[in-house]
């Protein structure tokens, strides 16, 4: 994406409340709040169509954005999106200001590589993704767009955990800071159920079990 793709043009607004938000949405705007960094929250509105197109690229969620408000600009990250339950519409957006000298916590996507060539898949297994994103902590300058999960050496019945992910310098996974019990699985490879049952052989039914126990009369 180009640098312009991470610029979010916004307008300051003074009309607050649910009724005001509904009116904004009817005019093609998304009610937005910008907060953090020791400053007062600022109520904004963003063009819904422009935002929709930017959100189509996952990098927009894990990038430092430039929020342009008139002649001023501020650095921020997307902290929350409220979406319509049945329509491709953003109802509200929360932006958090970024202090370049302070660590931020951001959810970023996981990209899985070498699935098709992994020993487990070549052995007939299927990859299951337990997580598709994780929360990280880092300085804004160290923020990656995604974390790579390499499955090149994963065998059948193998599991990749959060602690197996190679992290860029200055980046830590928030969940792992809570202790060993939080080293959650990220991906695994197992045989499909039908293939596993065929490999194990048919289970002995009740009638067969009874017949094998009884003798001739």
C-alpha positions as CSV (number, residue, x, y, z in Angstrom):
1,X,0.0,0.0,0.0
2,X,1.2,3.5,-0.6
3,X,1.7,6.1,2.1
4,X,-1.5,7.8,1.2
5,X,-3.4,4.6,2.0
6,X,-2.6,5.2,5.6
7,X,-3.9,8.7,5.7
8,X,-7.4,9.1,7.2
9,X,-9.1,12.4,6.4
10,X,-11.5,13.4,9.2
11,X,-13.6,16.3,10.3
12,X,-14.1,17.6,13.8
13,X,-17.8,17.5,15.0
14,X,-19.6,19.1,17.9
15,X,-23.0,17.5,17.5
16,X,-22.9,14.4,19.8
17,X,-25.3,11.7,20.9
18,X,-27.1,8.8,19.2
19,X,-29.4,11.1,17.2
20,X,-26.4,13.0,15.9
21,X,-24.7,9.8,15.0
22,X,-27.7,8.5,13.1
23,X,-27.8,11.8,11.1
24,X,-24.1,11.5,10.3
25,X,-24.6,7.9,9.0
26,X,-27.4,9.1,6.7
27,X,-25.0,11.6,5.1
28,X,-22.4,8.9,4.4
29,X,-20.2,9.6,7.5
30,X,-18.9,7.3,10.2
31,X,-18.9,8.7,13.8
32,X,-15.4,8.4,15.2
33,X,-13.7,9.2,18.5
34,X,-9.9,9.9,18.8
35,X,-8.5,9.5,22.3
36,X,-5.4,8.8,24.3
37,X,-1.9,10.2,24.7
38,X,-3.0,12.3,27.7
39,X,-5.3,14.5,25.5
40,X,-9.0,15.1,25.6
41,X,-11.1,12.8,23.4
42,X,-11.9,14.4,20.0
43,X,-15.2,13.7,18.2
44,X,-14.7,13.2,14.5
45,X,-16.5,12.0,11.4
46,X,-14.9,10.1,8.5
47,X,-16.3,9.5,5.0
48,X,-17.8,6.0,5.0
49,X,-17.0,5.1,1.5
50,X,-13.3,6.1,1.8
51,X,-13.0,4.1,5.0
52,X,-14.7,1.1,3.6
53,X,-12.1,0.9,0.8
54,X,-9.2,1.3,3.2
55,X,-10.5,-1.4,5.5
56,X,-10.3,-3.9,2.6
57,X,-6.6,-4.2,3.1
58,X,-5.6,-5.9,6.4
59,X,-2.5,-3.7,6.7
60,X,-4.7,-0.8,7.5
61,X,-5.5,-2.4,10.9
62,X,-1.9,-2.9,11.9
63,X,-0.3,0.3,10.7
64,X,0.3,3.8,12.3
65,X,-2.3,6.0,10.6
66,X,-2.1,9.7,9.9
67,X,-5.4,11.3,10.9
68,X,-5.7,14.5,9.0
69,X,-8.1,17.0,10.7
70,X,-8.1,20.2,8.7
71,X,-4.6,21.6,8.7
72,X,-3.5,19.4,11.6
73,X,-2.6,15.7,11.8
74,X,-2.1,13.1,14.5
75,X,-0.7,9.6,14.6
76,X,-3.2,6.9,15.6
77,X,-4.2,3.2,15.4
78,X,-7.6,1.6,15.0
79,X,-8.6,0.4,18.4
80,X,-12.2,-0.7,17.7
81,X,-14.8,-0.9,15.0
82,X,-18.5,-1.3,15.5
83,X,-20.0,-3.0,12.4
84,X,-23.6,-3.5,11.3
85,X,-24.6,-7.1,12.1
86,X,-25.9,-7.8,8.6
87,X,-24.6,-5.1,6.3
88,X,-21.0,-4.1,5.2
89,X,-21.3,-0.9,7.2
90,X,-19.1,0.6,9.9
91,X,-21.3,2.2,12.6
92,X,-18.6,3.7,14.8
93,X,-14.8,3.7,15.0
94,X,-12.4,4.3,17.9
95,X,-9.0,5.6,17.2
96,X,-6.2,5.7,19.8
97,X,-3.5,8.4,19.6
98,X,0.0,7.2,19.3
99,X,3.0,8.5,21.2
100,X,6.0,7.4,19.3
101,X,8.0,7.1,22.5
102,X,5.5,4.8,24.2
103,X,4.7,1.1,23.6
104,X,1.3,0.3,22.0
105,X,-0.8,-2.9,22.0
106,X,-2.2,-3.9,18.7
107,X,-4.0,-7.0,17.3
108,X,-2.1,-8.0,14.1
109,X,-2.8,-10.9,11.6
110,X,-1.0,-14.2,11.5
111,X,0.2,-15.3,8.0
112,X,0.8,-19.1,7.7
113,X,3.5,-20.2,5.3
114,X,4.7,-23.6,3.8
115,X,1.4,-25.3,4.7
116,X,1.3,-27.4,1.5
117,X,4.9,-28.6,1.8
118,X,4.8,-29.4,5.5
119,X,5.4,-33.1,6.4
120,X,1.9,-33.3,8.0
121,X,0.0,-32.2,5.0
122,X,2.1,-34.4,2.6
123,X,1.2,-37.2,5.0
124,X,-2.5,-36.6,4.4
125,X,-3.2,-34.2,7.2
126,X,-5.3,-31.1,7.3
127,X,-4.2,-27.8,8.8
128,X,-6.4,-26.2,11.5
129,X,-5.8,-22.6,12.4
130,X,-6.7,-22.0,16.1
131,X,-5.9,-18.3,15.8
132,X,-5.7,-15.9,12.9
133,X,-4.4,-12.9,14.8
134,X,-2.7,-12.1,18.1
135,X,-2.1,-9.0,20.3
136,X,1.4,-7.7,20.4
137,X,3.2,-4.9,22.3
138,X,5.9,-2.8,20.8
139,X,7.1,0.8,20.1
140,X,5.3,2.3,17.1
141,X,8.5,2.2,15.0
142,X,8.7,-1.6,15.5
143,X,5.1,-2.3,14.6
144,X,4.9,-5.2,12.0
145,X,2.0,-5.6,9.6
146,X,1.7,-9.3,10.4
147,X,3.5,-12.2,12.1
148,X,4.7,-15.2,10.0
149,X,3.9,-18.7,11.2
150,X,6.1,-21.2,9.4
151,X,4.7,-24.7,9.2
152,X,7.6,-26.1,7.1
153,X,8.5,-28.7,9.7
154,X,5.1,-29.5,11.2
155,X,4.4,-33.2,11.3
156,X,1.0,-35.1,11.6
157,X,-0.5,-34.3,15.1
158,X,2.0,-31.5,15.5
159,X,1.1,-28.2,17.1
160,X,2.5,-24.7,16.7
161,X,2.2,-22.5,19.8
162,X,2.5,-18.8,20.3
163,X,6.0,-19.3,21.7
164,X,7.1,-20.9,18.4
165,X,6.5,-17.7,16.4
166,X,9.6,-15.9,15.4
167,X,9.2,-12.3,16.5
168,X,10.9,-9.1,15.1
169,X,13.2,-7.2,17.4
170,X,11.3,-5.1,20.0
171,X,8.0,-7.1,19.6
172,X,6.4,-9.3,22.3
173,X,3.2,-11.3,22.3
174,X,1.0,-10.0,25.1
175,X,-0.5,-13.3,25.9
176,X,2.9,-14.8,26.6
177,X,3.6,-12.1,29.2
178,X,1.0,-13.7,31.5
179,X,3.0,-17.0,32.0
180,X,3.5,-20.4,30.6
181,X,-0.1,-21.4,30.9
182,X,-0.9,-18.8,28.2
183,X,1.2,-20.4,25.5
184,X,-1.8,-21.1,23.3
185,X,-1.9,-23.2,20.2
186,X,-1.9,-21.4,16.9
187,X,-2.1,-24.2,14.3
188,X,-2.1,-28.0,14.1
189,X,-2.1,-30.8,11.6
190,X,-4.3,-33.9,12.0
191,X,-5.7,-36.6,9.7
192,X,-9.3,-36.1,8.6
193,X,-11.7,-38.1,10.8
194,X,-12.6,-40.6,8.1
195,X,-8.9,-41.2,7.3
196,X,-8.1,-41.7,11.0
197,X,-11.0,-44.1,11.5
198,X,-9.9,-46.1,8.5
199,X,-6.3,-46.2,9.8
200,X,-7.5,-47.5,13.2
201,X,-9.8,-50.1,11.7
202,X,-13.5,-50.7,12.3
203,X,-14.7,-50.6,15.9
204,X,-16.1,-53.9,17.2
205,X,-19.9,-53.7,17.4
206,X,-22.0,-55.1,20.3
207,X,-23.2,-58.1,18.3
208,X,-19.7,-59.0,17.3
209,X,-18.5,-58.7,20.8
210,X,-21.3,-61.0,22.1
211,X,-20.6,-63.6,19.4
212,X,-16.9,-63.7,20.2
213,X,-17.6,-64.3,23.9
214,X,-20.3,-67.1,23.5
215,X,-19.4,-70.7,22.4
216,X,-21.5,-73.2,20.5
217,X,-24.5,-74.6,22.4
